[in-house]
């Protein structure tokens, strides 16, 4: 049996072309004032091409298109079964274009193309397809009123939804917002990060090919302080779904107050605690899971377990095992088969990560592995997987989100201290408890202030469960049926029945 030839990703990358124009009302358009910015790949610094620098006028055109599409009902008033079929075709089109999308994602933000193909593409399609299936399976309600009344409680689409997504998982983050927003009949204006615009634009084209009416899904690339701010301030946008930093999340709330009090759903940063107790017998499995979670995607994950709380009696052994895992995650060419870790997204992120590594050393933490820039001659932005031991919970590397392949090991004496240290964070996105004691696992999981608490694993996930956090990790939830609540209004219709 002949096996298909392996994809020559380098050759495909060299031959690839890139269209960075906006997509509004079903067609590609340059920015209204003609402005562009150059997009370079973090893989090797190559110029990918010019991207439209969308600004307030472009956002306004996209919102007007989305509003017209919503008001005339070309999508919102289609029967649920019809919307379902379109989104199912959209999910199928994503899978069919998988290699193209994976290459765009890798060249855009630096992750290994094997990961983009195996994780990002199917997860994106799964999100769209799952919400397609939910369309005709979610029922409205009848309230238990008296015999002389009929009270109907119905969900209605909000109208125009603005989605602002980050650069670390551009397709997946977009799909988590597009799926429920489109399934419930809204129109969407998507502003991708200026660091990773291409897959968002291509997704919009695939949606059109699948039958989504023009104007229902528009994409305006550009900078956050221009296109993003204009979208969040727009008086005709009914809701903003934002994923990004806590700093910008605060601005989203400010913009809502300055404009029309639009709903804002923020999914923000994290500094997730990975708590290992001495009664967990399989330390190598815990260490391997940690390495796979913190170093995957170059550590550029909001839910990465960057704070590891380890009981003092096992800390030395655990650090040794984690450090021994680091060589398997050394950065390599993202276009090569088998690469485990790719490039950071740009020079700014490289400088940020290296700055945190230096801060950790300056504050007295012990560098147990990594800590250096590598592959500088490639023209890309690569940092070794880095492990710090002897970290205090008050250190900068323990408090602030680094968004890179850096893990801090903090020692604790007993269960109460572990819980206290884990909760001493302004974030509350995820956490993990490692214990073979069932009572302890339940007890600690209940005590941790986080949106998701894993027990004896990390990063296992599905579209069926909500994703979001406590405290400054944001509000609202992506994924699951709960996300439908973000993009719908509840209406009560009260009917008087004469006897």
Secondary structure as UniProt FT lines:
FT   HELIX           9..15
FT   STRAND          22..24
FT   TURN            25..26
FT   STRAND          27..29
FT   TURN            32..33
FT   STRAND          36..40
FT   TURN            42..44
FT   STRAND          47..52
FT   HELIX           56..71
FT   TURN            72..77
FT   HELIX           80..96
FT   HELIX           98..109
FT   HELIX           113..115
FT   HELIX           116..120
FT   HELIX           121..134
FT   TURN            135..137
FT   STRAND          141..142
FT   TURN            147..148
FT   STRAND          149..157
FT   STRAND          160..164
FT   TURN            168..169
FT   HELIX           170..183
FT   TURN            184..185
FT   STRAND          187..191
FT   TURN            194..195
FT   HELIX           198..209
FT   TURN            210..211
FT   TURN            214..215
FT   STRAND          217..219
FT   HELIX           224..228
FT   HELIX           229..233
FT   TURN            235..236
FT   STRAND          239..243
FT   HELIX           246..258
FT   TURN            259..260
FT   STRAND          263..267
FT   STRAND          273..276
FT   TURN            278..279
FT   HELIX           283..294
FT   HELIX           296..299
FT   TURN            302..303
FT   STRAND          307..311
FT   TURN            312..314
FT   HELIX           315..325
FT   HELIX           326..329
FT   TURN            334..335
FT   TURN            337..338
FT   HELIX           347..362
FT   TURN            363..364
FT   STRAND          366..369
FT   STRAND          373..374
FT   HELIX           376..378
FT   STRAND          382..383
FT   STRAND          386..389
FT   TURN            393..394
FT   HELIX           396..399
FT   STRAND          406..412
FT   HELIX           415..423
FT   STRAND          427..428
FT   STRAND          430..434
FT   HELIX           438..447
FT   STRAND          452..455
FT   TURN            463..464
FT   STRAND          470..471
FT   TURN            472..473
FT   HELIX           481..487
FT   STRAND          488..496
//
